């Protein structure tokens, strides 16, 4: 039997040193014990979220799509494939039914069995994994909200005019000049949003991501209280006057 392996560590488990290596070794040991030829091992290290943000899984699926000699996918554990029952079952259906391949787990025997009892147990395991994922997400969210309540930087997109250091915001002096110019053009010169965006683009001033300026971007900056020293996150706000730019 020829299989392609897949390992994943999500962002919330990055602190678990060597987890990817543990999974890789388990796959290799299982393959040797069962006489399986492991064609490749695809990895997503520190990756959470939907299928679109998991290049390792996409590579593993590509192996199954393009190499007819590969019999299926080898995983360490079901929750490494997905921690969402819908995604889990769609992937298994796609691999098993549409591609005619197997999906084998080191930790869960007969994972791809069509026996109704095994299918039910697989879905129950997926439900527990999904619940655990939701609990982790909730704890992380509450942690960020509590941090914001105390005036800390809770994460998310970095506002133009700032840099992130030691998980907190600091004023980026170069970008801060752009922010000051935006407020000056609006409040002192009375220019419209589109005109401000056009002048910034014509002047070669970069956005924080290196793209072009748009009226919507300018409007967002003008309405963001952080430039006046108030840091906000999901309804929580705290005064941080050292972050005030205007």
FENKAQUI-V854441 format. One record per run of one state. SS is the DSSP state (@ for helix, = for strand, . for the rest). FROM is the first residue (numbers start at 1). LEN is the number of residues. If there is no record, write none. Layout:
# FENKAQUI-V854441
SS_FROM_LEN / SS_FROM_LEN
This chain:
# FENKAQUI-V854441
._1_1 / =_2_8 / ._10_1 / @_11_3 / ._14_5 / @_19_16 / ._35_2 / =_37_9 / ._46_5 / @_51_3 / ._54_1 / @_55_12 / ._67_5 / =_72_4 / ._76_2 / @_78_4 / ._82_3 / @_85_14 / ._99_3 / =_102_4 / ._106_10 / @_116_34 / ._150_12 / =_162_4 / ._166_2 / =_168_4 / ._172_1 / @_173_16 / ._189_4 / @_193_10 / ._203_12 / @_215_8 / ._223_2 / @_225_4 / ._229_1 / =_230_4 / ._234_2 / =_236_4 / ._240_1 / @_241_3 / ._244_3
